[in-house]
Amino acid sequence: MLDIKFALTDNPKPKPDQTKLGFGRYFTDHMFVMDYTEGKGWHDPRIVPFGDISLSPAAMVLHYGQEMFEGLKAYYAPDGRILLFRPQKNIERMNETNRRLCIPEVDPDDILFALKEIVKTDRDWVPKLPGTSLYIRPFIFATDPFLGVRISKTYKFMIILSPVGAYYESGINPVKIYVEREYVRAVKGGTGRAKVGGNYAASLIGQKKAAELGYAQVLWLDGVHRKYVDEVGAMNVFFVIDGEIHTPSLEDGSILPGVTRASCIELLRDWGYTVVERKIAFDEIVQANAAGKLNEAFGTGTAAVISPIGELCDGGEQIILNEGKIGPIAQRLYDELTAIQWGKVPDTRGWSVPID
Ligand SMILES: *Cc1c(COP(=O)(O)O)cnc(C)c1O
């Protein structure tokens, strides 16, 4: 087991108002840190006060972007337990990303232990108001002070924690999505399947354009043909067409394999729905809508769980879905997933992992 050294703060911060948390603005009292050195492996795991770190201005991450991250949440259950949702899936994906970015892999058992220990250390920071949770952000970056382009020989692994507010404070409002045809997020053979900061850096311009036009998120099309649907912002996307559920397949490697996506597919199949993972041309969505067969569409991801799509705008064309309201399948998925995550229903699938 990882031998974590604890150096706890003697100056804890006041906790923020749970009704005004927002997302990613407040950080807890501690953080987990571990270093990697070639020849030595991962070493010096420690839990220390949350604070600034010092880094050489030549640190490779700052120049060539060798960095990865993950995102999951801890939920406060009615019986007082603190639950993680399928953390093993995030750890598995962490190592998939590491392999793609030539970052050394981590030991899955060590990382699960570290996740539990850092959340236990700051357990008083897990907010209790309905819909609130503790967002967990593990990340790794290259620290070699060197300006040549190569794989770094040293890294830092860190976990920071942020109490976050209810995503939907006044009911679930469907979002307006802009179909992006100029910029692309990922291509086959690229890093779309990996959770890396660089993907986000490349997508900001599309996000900015959409925001200027009054849209909340971007629908990304495939980078080669600009024809097939990839993702919506930082969410996977599902379409209900004539009662069947369709979602882009993972095979081209340009889509992030979401834990929420996998969980939705499993639930839907258990409920008897047909779920098809395939290449979906955006034109098909337009045609299904014209034929009155586009029942609903929604995004999935850890932050919002389910984000119904109320409107799709492609150039001059507009598609209004389900009269701009949440559809029954999105609602059912949202209700079931959030009930499992917050420990309100028995966990028959072994998805919830208590921290102790
Ligand atoms: C993290 C992420 C998702 C959602 O993954 P979850 O595991 O469900 O949170 C989807 N798309 C992108 C690009 C992401 O970074």
The ligand as a Gaussian input file, in Angstrom:
#p B3LYP/6-31G(d) Opt

LIG

0 1
 C      -14.410000      14.213000     -19.312000
 C      -15.015000      14.334000     -20.651000
 C      -16.254000      13.737000     -20.983000
 C      -17.163000      13.083000     -19.975000
 O      -16.603000      11.998000     -19.313000
 P      -17.222000      11.514000     -17.917000
 O      -16.301000      10.415000     -17.517000
 O      -18.586000      11.040000     -18.193000
 O      -17.193000      12.681000     -17.006000
 C      -16.691000      13.812000     -22.303000
 N      -15.974000      14.472000     -23.233000
 C      -14.795000      15.069000     -22.948000
 C      -14.063000      15.764000     -24.034000
 C      -14.276000      15.025000     -21.657000
 O      -13.125000      15.642000     -21.379000

